Amino acid sequence: MKRIYTIDDADELKVKEYINNYIKELQRHFDVSDKRMRAIIYSVYKDSIPISFMKNLIYMLKSEYEKLKLKRKY
């Protein structure tokens, strides 16, 4: 399989170690289980990708449109 990114394996390893240490520290601080932490991390990651950003923007615009529609009725 061909890699799309050009990060060195050493740099990739450093990043993974940093992320793992940070996650462990968060788990200790907030007393969160592994399963719950994975769900939180996934939701944060999912919210940060551009597709989610566009979905959130569309929902926000729809909400504002609905508010305007309700104001016009009265």
N, C-alpha and C positions, 0 to 999 in steps of 0.2 A: 504494500500500500504506500502510495506517495504522500509525503508530508507537504502541507500547504505552507506552513510557517517555517521560519529559519532560526529557531532558538537552538542553541547548543544543548546537548544532553546534560552537561554540567549545570548550565543555567536553569534548565527545566527541573533538574533535581533540587536545586536550591529553592526554586519557587514552590515546588510541591512540599518540601520540608517546612518552609515558612508557613504555608497555608495550613498544613497539618498541625503545627505547633500552635498557631493562632486559634484553630478550631478547638483543640484540646483545652486551651486556656479559657475560651468562651464557655465550654461545657463545664469546667470547674467553677467558673465564676457564677454562672446562672443555674447550675445543677440540672442540666438537660441531658436526657438519654441520647444514645447514638442514633436511634431511629428518628427521634424528634429533630435532632440537629440536622440530619440528612434532609428531612422535609423542609426545614427552614432554609438551609443552604440552596436547595433546589428552587424554592419559591423566590428567593432573592435573585438567583441567577436568571430564572425565567422572566422576572420583572425587568431585568436589566438589558435584555436583548431587544434589538430594534423592533421586532415584530410585536412584542408585548407593548412597547412604547406606542406603536401605531394603534393597537387595539385600545389602549387606555385613552389615547387622544380621541379616537372615534366615539368611545363611550361617553367621554366628557362632553364632546360636541353634541351628541344626541341628548344628553341630560340638559344642557343649556337650551337646546332647541325646544324640548318639552316644557321647560320653565317659561320660555317666551310664548309658547302656544297657550299655556294656562293663563298668563297675564293678559293676553289679547281677548280671552273669553269674557273677562270681567271688566 
